[in-house]
Amino acid sequence: MSSKRFDVVVVGGGPAGVAAAKASAKTGAKTLLLEKNPAIMAIKPCGQAVSAHTFETAGVNPTPPMILNRVSARVYAPNGASVKIPETGYLINKTLLLQEIAVQAAEHGAEIHVNEPFIKFMRRDDGLIVRTPKAEYECSVLIGADGYNSRVARILGVNEKSEPIPTLQYLMAGSRLENVDEIRIYVGNEIAPKGYAWLFPFSEKLAEVGLGVRGAPLKPYMDRVLKILRKELGSAQVIDNRGAPVPVGGVISKYIFDRVILIGDAAGMVIPMTGGGIHSSIAAGIAAGEVAGEASQEGDVSEERLRAFDEKYKPWLERIRRSLKVLRLFERLTDEDLNELAEMLSDEDIVDLANGLNVGRVARKLLSHPRLAMKLARQLLSV
Ligand SMILES: Cc1cc2nc3c(=O)[nH]c(=O)nc-3n(C[C@H](O)[C@H](O)[C@H](O)COP(=O)(O)OP(=O)(O)OC[C@H]3O[C@@H](n4cnc5c(N)ncnc54)[C@H](O)[C@@H]3O)c2cc1C
């Protein structure tokens, strides 16, 4: 079995891992990225919706093949009333985004090994030994970016997991969409208890319908969503039917250890209200890669040194924390409350609440409402 020495080994070639490998290699650290699948590509189901800022964080120019559709959004209340969110986002080909970041990682000197799963790591006095079926690698720092069911976390003995929301996603071929420039989000206890349903149009004829619910079975709710969308979907057929858990319970309490950092879904680094994790995972990857790359070259890879990650990732940790608090408050709302919120909130308010930003400003607006002031606004003020 061959053995080679690296400063940093990154496990997982998703958004968090490719970004970490790029950032680590950019510091000059000798970096290895391990991906268990035969390719760096978006194999796990994902809605592939991102904000324009995601590309800035990733340092990627959004070229046409990467962009499937430029979209605004519309959020539907249970009574069918809707709020348009004009802020432009993108439906993307996530594989091309991951591959572009991987190209940049390689250009900075990272070694990328696909088809090579991480199996375990062992601690030695002078570093870590990382084992795969093909080789053993010595390294100073290990970054676990291997998704929700992280093996790195398991080997570390981390039992805590961010609370997941189960999801189901259908790719529908042969739809008849009139407005392909708008993604639709449906909220309400009848349609998606403690979650939401979505319709993401890739083109007139190809759309993705997704659903995340908690405490209820997915399939009957998905059947209902398809019924509600029957006009738009026409006789469209399901050509891809997959689901996966999204960690929406916030960041786990311990994700930094001596020589090891867990990031992305592995650590619950997802915006709880939206379930969006591409941008937050890329940002985590950049922060972890920089810290691990610098620390390994300085020769101090203690937990304390690696805590510099928290400082770099602080705005995201705050956003995730606030968004989780908002989610917990929204879980208690009735459909009637949601209908009234749709009348009171502007597009900016909705974006802010979902992302855990300017929550106090939105809360003050709701203070004038007799019921929502008691039920929501006062609690939001303390978020
Ligand atoms: C149905 C659904 C829809 C979603 N829609 C959106 C959306 O529209 N927008 C958005 O921003 N977010 C969305 N998300 C969330 C987003 O997909 C994730 O938060 C994000 O991909 C997390 O990135 P990650 O790199 O941490 O983990 P992952 O994307 O899970 O990547 C982990 C990588 O590690 C690899 N790996 C695992 N184990 C090993 C091992 N032992 N050795 C080597 N490699 C390993 C995997 O193969 C994978 O490549 C959605 C999620 C789901 C489930």
The ligand as an SDF file (V2000), in Angstrom:
LIG
                    3D

 53 58  0  0  0  0  0  0  0  0999 V2000
  -33.5750   17.4320   -2.2510 C   0  0  0  0  0  0  0  0  0  0  0  0
  -32.6030   18.5060   -1.8750 C   0  0  0  0  0  0  0  0  0  0  0  0
  -32.6860   19.7490   -2.4800 C   0  0  0  0  0  0  0  0  0  0  0  0
  -31.7550   20.7490   -2.1630 C   0  0  0  0  0  0  0  0  0  0  0  0
  -31.8580   21.9310   -2.8220 N   0  0  0  0  0  0  0  0  0  0  0  0
  -30.9520   22.9050   -2.5790 C   0  0  0  0  0  0  0  0  0  0  0  0
  -30.9810   24.1250   -3.3230 C   0  0  0  0  0  0  0  0  0  0  0  0
  -31.8010   24.3040   -4.2230 O   0  0  0  0  0  0  0  0  0  0  0  0
  -30.0680   25.0790   -3.0080 N   0  0  0  0  0  0  0  0  0  0  0  0
  -29.1250   24.9090   -2.0270 C   0  0  0  0  0  0  0  0  0  0  0  0
  -28.3320   25.8220   -1.7710 O   0  0  0  0  0  0  0  0  0  0  0  0
  -29.0650   23.7540   -1.3170 N   0  0  0  0  0  0  0  0  0  0  0  0
  -29.9300   22.7470   -1.5800 C   0  0  0  0  0  0  0  0  0  0  0  0
  -29.8480   21.5600   -0.9020 N   0  0  0  0  0  0  0  0  0  0  0  0
  -28.7950   21.4000    0.1180 C   0  0  0  0  0  0  0  0  0  0  0  0
  -27.4360   21.1380   -0.5270 C   0  0  0  0  0  0  0  0  0  0  0  0
  -27.5620   20.1260   -1.5060 O   0  0  0  0  0  0  0  0  0  0  0  0
  -26.4020   20.7010    0.5190 C   0  0  0  0  0  0  0  0  0  0  0  0
  -26.5240   21.4910    1.6820 O   0  0  0  0  0  0  0  0  0  0  0  0
  -24.9650   20.8200    0.0020 C   0  0  0  0  0  0  0  0  0  0  0  0
  -24.7790   20.0220   -1.1490 O   0  0  0  0  0  0  0  0  0  0  0  0
  -23.9950   20.3600    1.0810 C   0  0  0  0  0  0  0  0  0  0  0  0
  -22.6920   20.2990    0.5650 O   0  0  0  0  0  0  0  0  0  0  0  0
  -21.5790   19.3630    1.2490 P   0  0  0  0  0  0  0  0  0  0  0  0
  -20.3770   19.4960    0.3960 O   0  0  0  0  0  0  0  0  0  0  0  0
  -21.4950   19.6500    2.6860 O   0  0  0  0  0  0  0  0  0  0  0  0
  -22.1650   17.8750    1.1680 O   0  0  0  0  0  0  0  0  0  0  0  0
  -22.5830   16.9900   -0.0860 P   0  0  0  0  0  0  0  0  0  0  0  0
  -23.1210   17.8240   -1.1870 O   0  0  0  0  0  0  0  0  0  0  0  0
  -23.4600   15.9180    0.4730 O   0  0  0  0  0  0  0  0  0  0  0  0
  -21.2060   16.3520   -0.5920 O   0  0  0  0  0  0  0  0  0  0  0  0
  -20.5430   15.3640    0.1680 C   0  0  0  0  0  0  0  0  0  0  0  0
  -19.5440   14.6750   -0.7500 C   0  0  0  0  0  0  0  0  0  0  0  0
  -18.7670   13.7640    0.0150 O   0  0  0  0  0  0  0  0  0  0  0  0
  -18.6460   12.5500   -0.6910 C   0  0  0  0  0  0  0  0  0  0  0  0
  -18.3860   11.4730    0.2860 N   0  0  0  0  0  0  0  0  0  0  0  0
  -19.2340   10.9720    1.2040 C   0  0  0  0  0  0  0  0  0  0  0  0
  -18.6190   10.0180    1.9320 N   0  0  0  0  0  0  0  0  0  0  0  0
  -17.3470    9.9150    1.4640 C   0  0  0  0  0  0  0  0  0  0  0  0
  -16.2270    9.1000    1.8040 C   0  0  0  0  0  0  0  0  0  0  0  0
  -16.2920    8.1820    2.7750 N   0  0  0  0  0  0  0  0  0  0  0  0
  -15.0760    9.2730    1.1100 N   0  0  0  0  0  0  0  0  0  0  0  0
  -14.9810   10.1870    0.1110 C   0  0  0  0  0  0  0  0  0  0  0  0
  -16.0260   10.9750   -0.2660 N   0  0  0  0  0  0  0  0  0  0  0  0
  -17.1940   10.8500    0.4120 C   0  0  0  0  0  0  0  0  0  0  0  0
  -19.9860   12.4130   -1.4110 C   0  0  0  0  0  0  0  0  0  0  0  0
  -19.9060   11.5060   -2.5020 O   0  0  0  0  0  0  0  0  0  0  0  0
  -20.2120   13.8590   -1.8570 C   0  0  0  0  0  0  0  0  0  0  0  0
  -19.5800   14.1340   -3.0780 O   0  0  0  0  0  0  0  0  0  0  0  0
  -30.7440   20.5250   -1.2070 C   0  0  0  0  0  0  0  0  0  0  0  0
  -30.6460   19.2630   -0.6040 C   0  0  0  0  0  0  0  0  0  0  0  0
  -31.5430   18.2610   -0.9390 C   0  0  0  0  0  0  0  0  0  0  0  0
  -31.4050   16.9090   -0.3050 C   0  0  0  0  0  0  0  0  0  0  0  0
  1  2  1  0
  2  3  1  0
  2 52  2  0
  3  4  2  0
  4  5  1  0
  4 50  1  0
  5  6  2  0
  6  7  1  0
  6 13  1  0
  7  8  2  0
  7  9  1  0
  9 10  1  0
 10 11  2  0
 10 12  1  0
 12 13  2  0
 13 14  1  0
 14 15  1  0
 14 50  1  0
 15 16  1  0
 16 17  1  0
 16 18  1  0
 18 19  1  0
 18 20  1  0
 20 21  1  0
 20 22  1  0
 22 23  1  0
 23 24  1  0
 24 25  2  0
 24 26  1  0
 24 27  1  0
 27 28  1  0
 28 29  2  0
 28 30  1  0
 28 31  1  0
 31 32  1  0
 32 33  1  0
 33 34  1  0
 33 48  1  0
 34 35  1  0
 35 36  1  0
 35 46  1  0
 36 37  1  0
 36 45  1  0
 37 38  2  0
 38 39  1  0
 39 40  1  0
 39 45  2  0
 40 41  1  0
 40 42  2  0
 42 43  1  0
 43 44  2  0
 44 45  1  0
 46 47  1  0
 46 48  1  0
 48 49  1  0
 50 51  2  0
 51 52  1  0
 52 53  1  0
M  END
$$$$
